Amino acid sequence: MKNHILLIFAVFISTFAFAQNQERLSVHYFDIPQSMEEEFMKFNKLLNQEIENAGFGKNFYKI
């Protein structure tokens, strides 16, 4: 009986540990000199468009 409970518990935990359909979000904050802000935003817009054109879509990856 103890082995069955341990097996069920291990399967239950591994289901969450290896789930691939959960959203992952990574946010990084940093300061940009105000003189470079416009250039930085243009570059990010271009980069996001390239990622979208590569087939990853708007809602998958964003810089």
mmJSON file of the N, C-alpha and C atoms, coordinates in Angstrom:
{"data_MODEL":{"atom_site":{
"group_PDB":["ATOM","ATOM","ATOM","ATOM","ATOM","ATOM","ATOM","ATOM","ATOM","ATOM","ATOM","ATOM","ATOM","ATOM","ATOM","ATOM","ATOM","ATOM","ATOM","ATOM","ATOM","ATOM","ATOM","ATOM","ATOM","ATOM","ATOM","ATOM","ATOM","ATOM","ATOM","ATOM","ATOM","ATOM","ATOM","ATOM","ATOM","ATOM","ATOM","ATOM","ATOM","ATOM","ATOM","ATOM","ATOM","ATOM","ATOM","ATOM","ATOM","ATOM","ATOM","ATOM","ATOM","ATOM","ATOM","ATOM","ATOM","ATOM","ATOM","ATOM","ATOM","ATOM","ATOM","ATOM","ATOM","ATOM","ATOM","ATOM","ATOM","ATOM","ATOM","ATOM","ATOM","ATOM","ATOM","ATOM","ATOM","ATOM","ATOM","ATOM","ATOM","ATOM","ATOM","ATOM","ATOM","ATOM","ATOM","ATOM","ATOM","ATOM","ATOM","ATOM","ATOM","ATOM","ATOM","ATOM","ATOM","ATOM","ATOM","ATOM","ATOM","ATOM","ATOM","ATOM","ATOM","ATOM","ATOM","ATOM","ATOM","ATOM","ATOM","ATOM","ATOM","ATOM","ATOM","ATOM","ATOM","ATOM","ATOM","ATOM","ATOM","ATOM","ATOM","ATOM","ATOM","ATOM","ATOM","ATOM","ATOM","ATOM","ATOM","ATOM","ATOM","ATOM","ATOM","ATOM","ATOM","ATOM","ATOM","ATOM","ATOM","ATOM","ATOM","ATOM","ATOM","ATOM","ATOM","ATOM","ATOM","ATOM","ATOM","ATOM","ATOM","ATOM","ATOM","ATOM","ATOM","ATOM","ATOM","ATOM","ATOM","ATOM","ATOM","ATOM","ATOM","ATOM","ATOM","ATOM","ATOM","ATOM","ATOM","ATOM","ATOM","ATOM","ATOM","ATOM","ATOM","ATOM","ATOM","ATOM","ATOM","ATOM","ATOM","ATOM","ATOM","ATOM","ATOM","ATOM","ATOM"],
"id":[1,2,3,4,5,6,7,8,9,10,11,12,13,14,15,16,17,18,19,20,21,22,23,24,25,26,27,28,29,30,31,32,33,34,35,36,37,38,39,40,41,42,43,44,45,46,47,48,49,50,51,52,53,54,55,56,57,58,59,60,61,62,63,64,65,66,67,68,69,70,71,72,73,74,75,76,77,78,79,80,81,82,83,84,85,86,87,88,89,90,91,92,93,94,95,96,97,98,99,100,101,102,103,104,105,106,107,108,109,110,111,112,113,114,115,116,117,118,119,120,121,122,123,124,125,126,127,128,129,130,131,132,133,134,135,136,137,138,139,140,141,142,143,144,145,146,147,148,149,150,151,152,153,154,155,156,157,158,159,160,161,162,163,164,165,166,167,168,169,170,171,172,173,174,175,176,177,178,179,180,181,182,183,184,185,186,187,188,189],
"type_symbol":["N","C","C","N","C","C","N","C","C","N","C","C","N","C","C","N","C","C","N","C","C","N","C","C","N","C","C","N","C","C","N","C","C","N","C","C","N","C","C","N","C","C","N","C","C","N","C","C","N","C","C","N","C","C","N","C","C","N","C","C","N","C","C","N","C","C","N","C","C","N","C","C","N","C","C","N","C","C","N","C","C","N","C","C","N","C","C","N","C","C","N","C","C","N","C","C","N","C","C","N","C","C","N","C","C","N","C","C","N","C","C","N","C","C","N","C","C","N","C","C","N","C","C","N","C","C","N","C","C","N","C","C","N","C","C","N","C","C","N","C","C","N","C","C","N","C","C","N","C","C","N","C","C","N","C","C","N","C","C","N","C","C","N","C","C","N","C","C","N","C","C","N","C","C","N","C","C","N","C","C","N","C","C","N","C","C","N","C","C"],
"label_atom_id":["N","CA","C","N","CA","C","N","CA","C","N","CA","C","N","CA","C","N","CA","C","N","CA","C","N","CA","C","N","CA","C","N","CA","C","N","CA","C","N","CA","C","N","CA","C","N","CA","C","N","CA","C","N","CA","C","N","CA","C","N","CA","C","N","CA","C","N","CA","C","N","CA","C","N","CA","C","N","CA","C","N","CA","C","N","CA","C","N","CA","C","N","CA","C","N","CA","C","N","CA","C","N","CA","C","N","CA","C","N","CA","C","N","CA","C","N","CA","C","N","CA","C","N","CA","C","N","CA","C","N","CA","C","N","CA","C","N","CA","C","N","CA","C","N","CA","C","N","CA","C","N","CA","C","N","CA","C","N","CA","C","N","CA","C","N","CA","C","N","CA","C","N","CA","C","N","CA","C","N","CA","C","N","CA","C","N","CA","C","N","CA","C","N","CA","C","N","CA","C","N","CA","C","N","CA","C","N","CA","C","N","CA","C","N","CA","C","N","CA","C"],
"label_alt_id":[null,null,null,null,null,null,null,null,null,null,null,null,null,null,null,null,null,null,null,null,null,null,null,null,null,null,null,null,null,null,null,null,null,null,null,null,null,null,null,null,null,null,null,null,null,null,null,null,null,null,null,null,null,null,null,null,null,null,null,null,null,null,null,null,null,null,null,null,null,null,null,null,null,null,null,null,null,null,null,null,null,null,null,null,null,null,null,null,null,null,null,null,null,null,null,null,null,null,null,null,null,null,null,null,null,null,null,null,null,null,null,null,null,null,null,null,null,null,null,null,null,null,null,null,null,null,null,null,null,null,null,null,null,null,null,null,null,null,null,null,null,null,null,null,null,null,null,null,null,null,null,null,null,null,null,null,null,null,null,null,null,null,null,null,null,null,null,null,null,null,null,null,null,null,null,null,null,null,null,null,null,null,null,null,null,null,null,null,null],
"label_comp_id":["MET","MET","MET","LYS","LYS","LYS","ASN","ASN","ASN","HIS","HIS","HIS","ILE","ILE","ILE","LEU","LEU","LEU","LEU","LEU","LEU","ILE","ILE","ILE","PHE","PHE","PHE","ALA","ALA","ALA","VAL","VAL","VAL","PHE","PHE","PHE","ILE","ILE","ILE","SER","SER","SER","THR","THR","THR","PHE","PHE","PHE","ALA","ALA","ALA","PHE","PHE","PHE","ALA","ALA","ALA","GLN","GLN","GLN","ASN","ASN","ASN","GLN","GLN","GLN","GLU","GLU","GLU","ARG","ARG","ARG","LEU","LEU","LEU","SER","SER","SER","VAL","VAL","VAL","HIS","HIS","HIS","TYR","TYR","TYR","PHE","PHE","PHE","ASP","ASP","ASP","ILE","ILE","ILE","PRO","PRO","PRO","GLN","GLN","GLN","SER","SER","SER","MET","MET","MET","GLU","GLU","GLU","GLU","GLU","GLU","GLU","GLU","GLU","PHE","PHE","PHE","MET","MET","MET","LYS","LYS","LYS","PHE","PHE","PHE","ASN","ASN","ASN","LYS","LYS","LYS","LEU","LEU","LEU","LEU","LEU","LEU","ASN","ASN","ASN","GLN","GLN","GLN","GLU","GLU","GLU","ILE","ILE","ILE","GLU","GLU","GLU","ASN","ASN","ASN","ALA","ALA","ALA","GLY","GLY","GLY","PHE","PHE","PHE","GLY","GLY","GLY","LYS","LYS","LYS","ASN","ASN","ASN","PHE","PHE","PHE","TYR","TYR","TYR","LYS","LYS","LYS","ILE","ILE","ILE"],
"label_asym_id":["A","A","A","A","A","A","A","A","A","A","A","A","A","A","A","A","A","A","A","A","A","A","A","A","A","A","A","A","A","A","A","A","A","A","A","A","A","A","A","A","A","A","A","A","A","A","A","A","A","A","A","A","A","A","A","A","A","A","A","A","A","A","A","A","A","A","A","A","A","A","A","A","A","A","A","A","A","A","A","A","A","A","A","A","A","A","A","A","A","A","A","A","A","A","A","A","A","A","A","A","A","A","A","A","A","A","A","A","A","A","A","A","A","A","A","A","A","A","A","A","A","A","A","A","A","A","A","A","A","A","A","A","A","A","A","A","A","A","A","A","A","A","A","A","A","A","A","A","A","A","A","A","A","A","A","A","A","A","A","A","A","A","A","A","A","A","A","A","A","A","A","A","A","A","A","A","A","A","A","A","A","A","A","A","A","A","A","A","A"],
"label_entity_id":["1","1","1","1","1","1","1","1","1","1","1","1","1","1","1","1","1","1","1","1","1","1","1","1","1","1","1","1","1","1","1","1","1","1","1","1","1","1","1","1","1","1","1","1","1","1","1","1","1","1","1","1","1","1","1","1","1","1","1","1","1","1","1","1","1","1","1","1","1","1","1","1","1","1","1","1","1","1","1","1","1","1","1","1","1","1","1","1","1","1","1","1","1","1","1","1","1","1","1","1","1","1","1","1","1","1","1","1","1","1","1","1","1","1","1","1","1","1","1","1","1","1","1","1","1","1","1","1","1","1","1","1","1","1","1","1","1","1","1","1","1","1","1","1","1","1","1","1","1","1","1","1","1","1","1","1","1","1","1","1","1","1","1","1","1","1","1","1","1","1","1","1","1","1","1","1","1","1","1","1","1","1","1","1","1","1","1","1","1"],
"label_seq_id":[1,1,1,2,2,2,3,3,3,4,4,4,5,5,5,6,6,6,7,7,7,8,8,8,9,9,9,10,10,10,11,11,11,12,12,12,13,13,13,14,14,14,15,15,15,16,16,16,17,17,17,18,18,18,19,19,19,20,20,20,21,21,21,22,22,22,23,23,23,24,24,24,25,25,25,26,26,26,27,27,27,28,28,28,29,29,29,30,30,30,31,31,31,32,32,32,33,33,33,34,34,34,35,35,35,36,36,36,37,37,37,38,38,38,39,39,39,40,40,40,41,41,41,42,42,42,43,43,43,44,44,44,45,45,45,46,46,46,47,47,47,48,48,48,49,49,49,50,50,50,51,51,51,52,52,52,53,53,53,54,54,54,55,55,55,56,56,56,57,57,57,58,58,58,59,59,59,60,60,60,61,61,61,62,62,62,63,63,63],
"pdbx_PDB_ins_code":[null,null,null,null,null,null,null,null,null,null,null,null,null,null,null,null,null,null,null,null,null,null,null,null,null,null,null,null,null,null,null,null,null,null,null,null,null,null,null,null,null,null,null,null,null,null,null,null,null,null,null,null,null,null,null,null,null,null,null,null,null,null,null,null,null,null,null,null,null,null,null,null,null,null,null,null,null,null,null,null,null,null,null,null,null,null,null,null,null,null,null,null,null,null,null,null,null,null,null,null,null,null,null,null,null,null,null,null,null,null,null,null,null,null,null,null,null,null,null,null,null,null,null,null,null,null,null,null,null,null,null,null,null,null,null,null,null,null,null,null,null,null,null,null,null,null,null,null,null,null,null,null,null,null,null,null,null,null,null,null,null,null,null,null,null,null,null,null,null,null,null,null,null,null,null,null,null,null,null,null,null,null,null,null,null,null,null,null,null],
"Cartn_x":[0.82,0.0,0.877,1.945,2.837,3.483,3.83,4.435,3.468,2.187,1.178,0.998,0.962,0.814,2.035,3.201,4.431,4.45,4.015,3.96,2.969,1.811,0.8,1.328,1.951,2.509,3.603,4.481,5.56,5.006,3.983,3.362,2.699,2.032,1.349,2.346,3.443,4.465,5.143,5.458,6.151,5.267,3.958,3.044,3.229,3.339,3.53,4.953,5.898,7.298,7.64,7.001,7.335,6.253,5.303,4.236,4.822,4.452,4.984,3.986,2.773,1.764,1.567,2.409,2.294,3.042,2.447,3.065,4.27,5.323,6.529,6.789,7.048,7.245,8.542,9.343,10.591,10.635,10.717,10.724,12.043,12.663,13.93,13.766,14.115,14.039,15.445,15.624,16.897,16.673,17.581,17.482,18.117,17.428,17.944,18.06,19.185,19.287,18.179,17.614,16.495,16.88,18.125,18.57,18.538,18.542,18.537,17.172,16.212,14.919,14.207,14.16,13.466,14.123,15.445,16.176,15.942,15.932,15.703,14.309,13.304,11.93,11.78,12.42,12.375,13.032,14.178,14.879,14.018,13.399,12.547,11.335,10.755,9.614,10.039,11.2,11.724,12.011,12.627,12.958,11.69,10.682,9.423,8.746,8.837,8.262,8.988,10.308,11.085,10.718,10.539,10.141,8.764,7.843,6.503,6.551,7.346,7.464,8.108,8.915,9.565,8.596,7.368,6.35,6.028,6.549,6.293,5.045,4.478,3.239,3.436,2.41,2.461,2.53,1.835,1.651,2.611,3.596,4.506,5.781,6.45,7.702,7.607,8.124,8.123,9.358,10.059,11.246,10.863],
"Cartn_y":[-1.191,0.0,1.272,1.227,2.376,2.646,1.598,1.761,2.381,2.016,2.58,4.075,4.452,5.873,6.651,6.101,6.755,6.891,5.881,5.92,6.976,7.02,8.018,9.427,9.605,10.907,11.323,10.397,10.692,11.074,10.375,10.7,12.069,12.338,13.622,14.78,14.66,15.71,15.872,14.772,14.866,15.484,15.34,15.961,17.473,18.062,19.511,19.921,19.102,19.442,19.467,18.62,18.518,19.068,19.803,20.374,21.409,21.332,22.238,23.298,23.229,24.169,25.334,25.474,26.585,27.785,28.944,30.17,30.51,30.881,31.299,32.763,33.523,34.948,35.371,36.067,36.584,38.072,38.875,40.323,40.865,41.707,42.321,43.835,44.506,45.963,46.541,47.604,48.293,49.71,50.57,51.978,52.207,52.995,53.395,54.912,55.444,56.902,57.47,58.566,59.143,59.471,59.785,60.104,58.877,57.669,56.442,55.749,56.297,55.634,55.416,56.412,56.293,55.234,55.245,54.256,52.836,52.711,51.423,50.881,51.74,51.306,50.898,51.618,51.245,49.881,49.661,48.39,47.235,47.425,46.375,46.087,47.113,46.919,46.085,46.41,45.667,44.214,44.021,42.68,41.853,42.446,41.735,41.364,42.23,41.932,40.766,40.723,39.607,38.292,38.321,37.117,36.647,37.588,37.247,36.681,37.279,36.8,35.42,35.081,33.773,32.661,33.035,32.032,31.832,32.679,32.514,33.25,34.098,34.787,35.922,36.751,37.922,37.555,36.516,36.242,35.212,34.767,33.762,34.382,35.183,35.805,37.288,38.058,39.503,40.063,40.919,41.571,42.923],
"Cartn_z":[0.0,0.0,0.0,0.793,0.863,-0.492,-1.217,-2.541,-3.534,-3.441,-4.347,-4.098,-2.845,-2.511,-2.984,-2.79,-3.243,-4.765,-5.476,-6.936,-7.417,-6.83,-7.212,-6.929,-5.79,-5.438,-6.424,-6.8,-7.749,-9.114,-9.574,-10.863,-10.794,-9.697,-9.522,-9.548,-8.834,-8.788,-10.147,-10.812,-12.099,-13.17,-13.039,-13.995,-13.992,-12.813,-12.731,-13.075,-12.736,-12.978,-14.46,-15.259,-16.675,-17.593,-17.058,-17.878,-18.831,-20.091,-21.106,-21.532,-21.053,-21.519,-20.56,-19.571,-18.651,-19.194,-19.016,-19.503,-18.645,-19.305,-18.598,-18.941,-17.934,-18.13,-17.465,-18.204,-17.667,-17.975,-16.947,-17.11,-16.588,-17.39,-16.998,-17.087,-16.025,-15.988,-16.013,-16.783,-16.796,-17.285,-16.929,-17.31,-18.669,-19.462,-20.774,-20.755,-21.146,-21.209,-22.113,-21.687,-22.428,-23.87,-24.093,-25.453,-26.375,-25.799,-26.597,-26.622,-25.904,-25.756,-27.097,-27.934,-29.223,-30.108,-30.167,-30.964,-30.415,-29.087,-28.434,-28.767,-28.716,-29.013,-30.483,-31.392,-32.805,-33.03,-32.386,-32.509,-31.977,-30.818,-30.253,-31.135,-31.713,-32.608,-33.822,-34.378,-35.524,-35.132,-33.986,-33.51,-33.262,-32.645,-32.423,-33.735,-34.728,-36.036,-36.694,-36.565,-37.115,-36.433,-35.131,-34.397,-34.853,-35.029,-35.502,-36.92,-37.78,-39.162,-39.243,-38.238,-38.215,-37.818,-37.462,-37.174,-35.705,-34.844,-33.419,-32.961,-33.792,-33.456,-32.473,-32.37,-31.497,-30.026,-29.636,-28.216,-27.65,-28.414,-27.898,-27.345,-28.131,-27.698,-27.95,-27.047,-27.217,-26.517,-27.222,-26.669,-26.151],
"occupancy":[1.0,1.0,1.0,1.0,1.0,1.0,1.0,1.0,1.0,1.0,1.0,1.0,1.0,1.0,1.0,1.0,1.0,1.0,1.0,1.0,1.0,1.0,1.0,1.0,1.0,1.0,1.0,1.0,1.0,1.0,1.0,1.0,1.0,1.0,1.0,1.0,1.0,1.0,1.0,1.0,1.0,1.0,1.0,1.0,1.0,1.0,1.0,1.0,1.0,1.0,1.0,1.0,1.0,1.0,1.0,1.0,1.0,1.0,1.0,1.0,1.0,1.0,1.0,1.0,1.0,1.0,1.0,1.0,1.0,1.0,1.0,1.0,1.0,1.0,1.0,1.0,1.0,1.0,1.0,1.0,1.0,1.0,1.0,1.0,1.0,1.0,1.0,1.0,1.0,1.0,1.0,1.0,1.0,1.0,1.0,1.0,1.0,1.0,1.0,1.0,1.0,1.0,1.0,1.0,1.0,1.0,1.0,1.0,1.0,1.0,1.0,1.0,1.0,1.0,1.0,1.0,1.0,1.0,1.0,1.0,1.0,1.0,1.0,1.0,1.0,1.0,1.0,1.0,1.0,1.0,1.0,1.0,1.0,1.0,1.0,1.0,1.0,1.0,1.0,1.0,1.0,1.0,1.0,1.0,1.0,1.0,1.0,1.0,1.0,1.0,1.0,1.0,1.0,1.0,1.0,1.0,1.0,1.0,1.0,1.0,1.0,1.0,1.0,1.0,1.0,1.0,1.0,1.0,1.0,1.0,1.0,1.0,1.0,1.0,1.0,1.0,1.0,1.0,1.0,1.0,1.0,1.0,1.0,1.0,1.0,1.0,1.0,1.0,1.0],
"B_iso_or_equiv":[0.0,0.0,0.0,0.0,0.0,0.0,0.0,0.0,0.0,0.0,0.0,0.0,0.0,0.0,0.0,0.0,0.0,0.0,0.0,0.0,0.0,0.0,0.0,0.0,0.0,0.0,0.0,0.0,0.0,0.0,0.0,0.0,0.0,0.0,0.0,0.0,0.0,0.0,0.0,0.0,0.0,0.0,0.0,0.0,0.0,0.0,0.0,0.0,0.0,0.0,0.0,0.0,0.0,0.0,0.0,0.0,0.0,0.0,0.0,0.0,0.0,0.0,0.0,0.0,0.0,0.0,0.0,0.0,0.0,0.0,0.0,0.0,0.0,0.0,0.0,0.0,0.0,0.0,0.0,0.0,0.0,0.0,0.0,0.0,0.0,0.0,0.0,0.0,0.0,0.0,0.0,0.0,0.0,0.0,0.0,0.0,0.0,0.0,0.0,0.0,0.0,0.0,0.0,0.0,0.0,0.0,0.0,0.0,0.0,0.0,0.0,0.0,0.0,0.0,0.0,0.0,0.0,0.0,0.0,0.0,0.0,0.0,0.0,0.0,0.0,0.0,0.0,0.0,0.0,0.0,0.0,0.0,0.0,0.0,0.0,0.0,0.0,0.0,0.0,0.0,0.0,0.0,0.0,0.0,0.0,0.0,0.0,0.0,0.0,0.0,0.0,0.0,0.0,0.0,0.0,0.0,0.0,0.0,0.0,0.0,0.0,0.0,0.0,0.0,0.0,0.0,0.0,0.0,0.0,0.0,0.0,0.0,0.0,0.0,0.0,0.0,0.0,0.0,0.0,0.0,0.0,0.0,0.0,0.0,0.0,0.0,0.0,0.0,0.0],
"pdbx_formal_charge":[null,null,null,null,null,null,null,null,null,null,null,null,null,null,null,null,null,null,null,null,null,null,null,null,null,null,null,null,null,null,null,null,null,null,null,null,null,null,null,null,null,null,null,null,null,null,null,null,null,null,null,null,null,null,null,null,null,null,null,null,null,null,null,null,null,null,null,null,null,null,null,null,null,null,null,null,null,null,null,null,null,null,null,null,null,null,null,null,null,null,null,null,null,null,null,null,null,null,null,null,null,null,null,null,null,null,null,null,null,null,null,null,null,null,null,null,null,null,null,null,null,null,null,null,null,null,null,null,null,null,null,null,null,null,null,null,null,null,null,null,null,null,null,null,null,null,null,null,null,null,null,null,null,null,null,null,null,null,null,null,null,null,null,null,null,null,null,null,null,null,null,null,null,null,null,null,null,null,null,null,null,null,null,null,null,null,null,null,null],
"auth_seq_id":[1,1,1,2,2,2,3,3,3,4,4,4,5,5,5,6,6,6,7,7,7,8,8,8,9,9,9,10,10,10,11,11,11,12,12,12,13,13,13,14,14,14,15,15,15,16,16,16,17,17,17,18,18,18,19,19,19,20,20,20,21,21,21,22,22,22,23,23,23,24,24,24,25,25,25,26,26,26,27,27,27,28,28,28,29,29,29,30,30,30,31,31,31,32,32,32,33,33,33,34,34,34,35,35,35,36,36,36,37,37,37,38,38,38,39,39,39,40,40,40,41,41,41,42,42,42,43,43,43,44,44,44,45,45,45,46,46,46,47,47,47,48,48,48,49,49,49,50,50,50,51,51,51,52,52,52,53,53,53,54,54,54,55,55,55,56,56,56,57,57,57,58,58,58,59,59,59,60,60,60,61,61,61,62,62,62,63,63,63],
"auth_comp_id":["MET","MET","MET","LYS","LYS","LYS","ASN","ASN","ASN","HIS","HIS","HIS","ILE","ILE","ILE","LEU","LEU","LEU","LEU","LEU","LEU","ILE","ILE","ILE","PHE","PHE","PHE","ALA","ALA","ALA","VAL","VAL","VAL","PHE","PHE","PHE","ILE","ILE","ILE","SER","SER","SER","THR","THR","THR","PHE","PHE","PHE","ALA","ALA","ALA","PHE","PHE","PHE","ALA","ALA","ALA","GLN","GLN","GLN","ASN","ASN","ASN","GLN","GLN","GLN","GLU","GLU","GLU","ARG","ARG","ARG","LEU","LEU","LEU","SER","SER","SER","VAL","VAL","VAL","HIS","HIS","HIS","TYR","TYR","TYR","PHE","PHE","PHE","ASP","ASP","ASP","ILE","ILE","ILE","PRO","PRO","PRO","GLN","GLN","GLN","SER","SER","SER","MET","MET","MET","GLU","GLU","GLU","GLU","GLU","GLU","GLU","GLU","GLU","PHE","PHE","PHE","MET","MET","MET","LYS","LYS","LYS","PHE","PHE","PHE","ASN","ASN","ASN","LYS","LYS","LYS","LEU","LEU","LEU","LEU","LEU","LEU","ASN","ASN","ASN","GLN","GLN","GLN","GLU","GLU","GLU","ILE","ILE","ILE","GLU","GLU","GLU","ASN","ASN","ASN","ALA","ALA","ALA","GLY","GLY","GLY","PHE","PHE","PHE","GLY","GLY","GLY","LYS","LYS","LYS","ASN","ASN","ASN","PHE","PHE","PHE","TYR","TYR","TYR","LYS","LYS","LYS","ILE","ILE","ILE"],
"auth_asym_id":["A","A","A","A","A","A","A","A","A","A","A","A","A","A","A","A","A","A","A","A","A","A","A","A","A","A","A","A","A","A","A","A","A","A","A","A","A","A","A","A","A","A","A","A","A","A","A","A","A","A","A","A","A","A","A","A","A","A","A","A","A","A","A","A","A","A","A","A","A","A","A","A","A","A","A","A","A","A","A","A","A","A","A","A","A","A","A","A","A","A","A","A","A","A","A","A","A","A","A","A","A","A","A","A","A","A","A","A","A","A","A","A","A","A","A","A","A","A","A","A","A","A","A","A","A","A","A","A","A","A","A","A","A","A","A","A","A","A","A","A","A","A","A","A","A","A","A","A","A","A","A","A","A","A","A","A","A","A","A","A","A","A","A","A","A","A","A","A","A","A","A","A","A","A","A","A","A","A","A","A","A","A","A","A","A","A","A","A","A"],
"auth_atom_id":["N","CA","C","N","CA","C","N","CA","C","N","CA","C","N","CA","C","N","CA","C","N","CA","C","N","CA","C","N","CA","C","N","CA","C","N","CA","C","N","CA","C","N","CA","C","N","CA","C","N","CA","C","N","CA","C","N","CA","C","N","CA","C","N","CA","C","N","CA","C","N","CA","C","N","CA","C","N","CA","C","N","CA","C","N","CA","C","N","CA","C","N","CA","C","N","CA","C","N","CA","C","N","CA","C","N","CA","C","N","CA","C","N","CA","C","N","CA","C","N","CA","C","N","CA","C","N","CA","C","N","CA","C","N","CA","C","N","CA","C","N","CA","C","N","CA","C","N","CA","C","N","CA","C","N","CA","C","N","CA","C","N","CA","C","N","CA","C","N","CA","C","N","CA","C","N","CA","C","N","CA","C","N","CA","C","N","CA","C","N","CA","C","N","CA","C","N","CA","C","N","CA","C","N","CA","C","N","CA","C","N","CA","C","N","CA","C","N","CA","C"],
"pdbx_PDB_model_num":[1,1,1,1,1,1,1,1,1,1,1,1,1,1,1,1,1,1,1,1,1,1,1,1,1,1,1,1,1,1,1,1,1,1,1,1,1,1,1,1,1,1,1,1,1,1,1,1,1,1,1,1,1,1,1,1,1,1,1,1,1,1,1,1,1,1,1,1,1,1,1,1,1,1,1,1,1,1,1,1,1,1,1,1,1,1,1,1,1,1,1,1,1,1,1,1,1,1,1,1,1,1,1,1,1,1,1,1,1,1,1,1,1,1,1,1,1,1,1,1,1,1,1,1,1,1,1,1,1,1,1,1,1,1,1,1,1,1,1,1,1,1,1,1,1,1,1,1,1,1,1,1,1,1,1,1,1,1,1,1,1,1,1,1,1,1,1,1,1,1,1,1,1,1,1,1,1,1,1,1,1,1,1,1,1,1,1,1,1]
}}}
